[in-house]
């Protein structure tokens, strides 16, 4: 079983046309055409995993107003009520984000964190922490899980001992206290893995790909594609990585698949769900290439010696 625990967010999208400016102020008037809502944050990770398997449970907080979303999706797991779920409303026109309205209150309850348990020590746990209050002490989750994949937002020290720790570049630079070029990311990632006692340390770099430090050291270039919306791409990466690890694929195979699926997630607008057919196709492709040199999926060292040799 895969357990997803963390901050559940409502992502709402209002789309329309803009033909004129408001007479009240020099701002565009959006004529509303469509409204849709989806689960974001840990909910997006769960939805992506559920697209591929029913062996997944969701742990987090919902509110009464948006309970219909959980009923529609037939979400299984341990869900408790809080006063207000984090809610992000994006106003869009012609694929452009015109404005975003956030409505949230810090989550004060502790029941989800306090009562989190897994029945099987071999279950996989995904901790998706957006620092909204669901997880106040990550160690209460990490220490209960043999394998815990962490998508962090708090200072990285709080996730010490995680099986997989996956900050993005901004989060990693906050930990190091400085801006980093690609070579420095690799050097600092090696230090972070040792200091934080993490088995697998990944830094997602957006258009620059992914750096991995663990059983080996590697840089995986981003998949070249036309980017429309990066919303939820990190969640898609996490979900695909978790699915592959749940299947006991090698870590390098899991990263290749996750990197490819995240590249596909930036094409549509808004948070999107994993395409199960595309996921199956990519997993089969990677497994069929098992006997080829896996580093061919990473950088060609001769072309990037100035960046990644240390």
N, C-alpha and C positions, 0 to 999 in steps of 0.2 A: 504493500500500500504506500502511496505517496501522500504525505500530509503537508498542506500549504497553510502556513500561519503568518499573519501580518495584518497590515492596514488595508482595509477594504475602502475603495473610493468609488464614487459615482461619477462617471464621465458622461456629460451631456453635451450634445452637439445641436446647435441651432443654425441651420443653413438657409440662405436667401440671396436675393439679388440686391445690388446697390445701383441706383440710378440717379440719386441726387443727394445733396447735402442738407442737413437740417437748418431751417431758418433761425433756430434758437442758438446754435453754435456751429462752428465749422467742422462738423463730424458727419460721417456717412449715415444715411438711413438704410437699414437692412430690412427689406420686405421679406418676412418670414415665409419659407416654403415648407420646411421639414424640421421635425424635432426627433431625436433618437437618444436613447440612453444605453449605457453598457457599464459593466463592472471594470474598474481600473485598479491599479495597485496590485495587492495580493490576489484580488478577485480576477484580474486579467491573467495572472499566472495560472490560477486555477482553471479558468475558462479555456485557456490554450491547452493545458494538460488534458482536460476533460474531452477535448476534441479528438484525442487519440486513445484514451483509456478511461474506463469507469473506476479504475483502482485509485481514486483520489478523493481526499476529504479536505474540506475548507474549515479553518478555525479563525474566527474574527468577530467583529461587531457590525451589526446592521441597525437601522432605525426603522420605525413603524412606517414612515412615509414611503420608503423604497422597498418595503418587504415584498411587493409584487414582483420585483426583478428576481429575487431569490426563488420565489415560487415558480415563476415562469421557467427559470433555468433548472429547476428541480435540484438545487444545491444540497449536497449531503455533507455533514460534518457537524461541528459544534459552533453554533452561531448565537451570540448573546446580543441583547439590545443595549444601545447607547442613545443618548439624547439626539445627537446630530452626526450622521456620517459625513466625512469629508466629501464635498460635492463641488466639482469643477464644471462650469458651463462655458463652452467655447462657442463664440459667435463667428460663423464662417461665411465667406462669399467667394465664389470662384476659386476654391481651394486655398484661400488666404485666411489666416486667423485675424479677424478684426479686433477682437477683444476677448478677455477671459474673466469670468466672475467666479471667485472662490468663496465658498461658504463652509466654514468648519469651526469646531470647538475642540480643544484638547480632550482626548478620551481619558476619563478619570478611573473608569472601572479596571479591575485587575483579574476578573474571574477567568477570562480566556487564557491568560498567561499562567495563573496559579493552578488551573485544573488541566493544563495540557499534559497528555500522556500518550504514549504509543504502546500498543499491545505486543508488537513484534520488534525486537531490537534490530532487525534487518530492514525495517521500514525506512524509507527515505523521507527526510524532512526538508522542506523549502521554507526558509525564513525570509519573507519579503517585507523589509522594514522601511517604511516611508517616514518614520519618526513622527507619527500622528498620535501615538500614545498607546497603541495596542500592546506593543512589546516595550516594557520599561526596563527590563533586565534580560538582555539576550542570552546570558549564561544559563538561565532557567530552562531555555529550550535547547541550547547547544549541548549541555551536559546530559540531557535525556536521550539524545539522538546519536546513534553510532555514525550515521552519515547525515550531515546537515549542510545544505547549500545555502549560503547567505548572500542576499542582495542588500548591502548595508546603506544606511544613511547617517547613523551616529558615528562618533569617532571609532576608528577601526579597532582600537584596543578593546572595545566592549565585545568584540566577536572573537576574542582569542580562543584558539583550539577548535575552530570550525573545520569541517572536512574540506569544504570549498568556500573560499571568500572571493567575492566578485565585485569590487568597487568599479565605478567608472573613473575616467581620468580626473574629473573635477574632485570627486570624493578622495581619490588617491593623493592628489596634490594638496588637499587640505591636511591630510595625514603627514605628508612630508614637509609641509610649510613653505613650499616653493613651486613655481611653474617648472614643468619638466619637458624636455625634448624626448624623442623616442628612445634614444640611448639611455638617458637618465631614468626613464620609466623602467627599463629592464634592470638597471643596476639597483634602483630602489625597491623593485619588486622582489628581488632576491633577498634583500635585507628584511623586507616586511614579512616574507614567508618564515624566515628564521625567528624573528623577534615575536611574531604572533602565533607561532607554533601551529601553522596552517599546513595541511597536507597538499592542497592544490590552491594556488593563488593566481587569479586572473585579473587583468585590468582591461576593461573594454574602452577602446579609444575612438569610438564613432567611425568617422571616415578613414581612420588610420588602422582599423582592425582590432586585434586582440593580442595582448601579451600574456603568456602563460609561463609560470615557474612552478615546477613540481618534480615529477620523475625525470623530466628533461626541461629544457628551456627553449621556447619557441615564440615567434611572432607570426600570427595569421593575418594576412591582409584582409581588408573589408571586401565584400563582394561588390563589384562595380554595378551600380544600378542607378536609375533616376529616382531621386529622393523627393517624395511629396510631403511626408509627415513622419517625424521620428517618434511620435507619441506611442508609447508601449513597446518600442523595439527592444528595449532592455528586458522587459517582461517576457517577450517572445524568446529571446536568447535563453533566459533562465528556465523557461518552461521546456524548451527543446533539450537543453542540457540535462535537466532533471529526468526527462523521459528516457534519454539515452543511457544515463547512469542507472536508472531503474531497470533497464534491459541488460545491465552489466556489460555495456560496451566499453572499450578502452577509452581513457580520458581524451586522447588525441582525436579519436573518432567522434566522440561526443562534442568536442569543441568545433570540429569541422561542420558537423550537422547544425549545431546551434548558430554558428556564424552565418551559414547559408540561409537559415530560416529567418534570422534577424534581418538579413538583407532584403528578403521578400516582404517583411513587415513594414518597411518604410515606403513601399509603393502606394498603397491605398491611403485614404484620408482617415484619421482617427485611429483608435485602438482596434486592432483586427485579431481574428482568431486564426490559429494554425490551420493550414490546409493539410488535412490528414493524408491525402493522396500524394501531395508534394513531399511531405515528411517521410512517408514510406519510401518514395522514390529515392530521396537523398540518403536515407539510411541504407538501402540496398546498394546504392552506388558506392558508398563509403566502405561497406563490408566487402563488396566484391573487389575493392582495391586493397584489401588487407595485406596482400603479399607484396604490394609495391612500396616504395620508400615513402613513409608517411610524411617525411619532411618536404616532399614535393608540394604538399598542401600549405606549407608555411613559406617563409621568405626564401629566396635564393640567396644564400650567404654571399656569394661572389658579387652580387649586385648591391648588397646593403651592408658591407663590412663596416663602413664608416658609421652606421647607425646602431648595429646590434652586436658587434663583437666587443667583448669587454675583457 
